[in-house]
Amino acid sequence: MTSWQRRPPGRPLVLGHRGASAVCPENSLEAFARALVDGADGVELDVLACATGEVMVFHDDDLARLGARPERIADLPYADLRDLALTSGARIPTLQQALAVCAPPCLVNVELKANGFWGGPLAALADRVATIVEQAGAADRVLVSSFHPRAVFQWQRRAAGIPAGLLFEREGPRLLRRPWAASLLRPAAVHPEAVLCNAGQVATWHRGGHLVNVWTVDDPAALRALAAMDVDGIITNDPAATRAVLG
């Protein structure tokens, strides 16, 4: 049994979406630390590789939204990213730095970011992430997820002992709208958008052997409804408020 299968009594796991992103810059070390102070059981974060191969914790392909710059993360070396300040004042951490802040028993959901229809160089990213997780001694508390089925496949191929999750949503590219690959890949978890959840569907996913971790939920009524459906984890922007609702 992994740490992801050990839920707190009477409530789902509470996972800070990009850390406590409601109160701190998303995917920053400050956001991860704040999530734990605010009572989160773990955090969700996003990773992609920069030009020199380091695994950076960042959601977007480029710096336009958070850095007011046009460059892509994949085109910049670590030496440039290390010293770059985002418009929020935050810095972009590496996965090693994030895992150091998210010390045990913190759970960490690492989302592999995939680019384009084929997902980009996912095998290399999966290998780098697995090496970092193993070196950090964090394999027993990490779950790796992705919207892209090929990323989930590459992760399971590289690190079969570390659980995987398949993300999916109501909108977006046709390939990513439904968990069609779950029956083929058999990931440990499915990560549906909250609007796709009802009691019957959650029960079906559980019967299929999957943990159900839902994103991204802040509304108190929705939080209570999902807890009543017996979901395993809720990804939220505000762990403190979510813990207050769920108890």
Secondary structure, DSSP 8 states (H G I E B T S, - for coil): --GGG---TTS-EEEEETTTTTTS-TTSHHHHHHHHHTT-SEEEEEEEE-TTS-EEE-SSSBSHHHHS---BGGGS-HHHHHT-B-TTS-B--BHHHHHHHS-TT-EEEEEE--BTTTBSSHHHHHHHHHHHHHHTT-GGGEEEEESSHHHHHHHHHH-TTS-EEEEE-SSS-GGGSS-TTHHHH--SEEEEBGGG--HHHHHHHHHTT-EEEEB----HHHHHHHHHTT-SEEEES-HHHHHHHH-
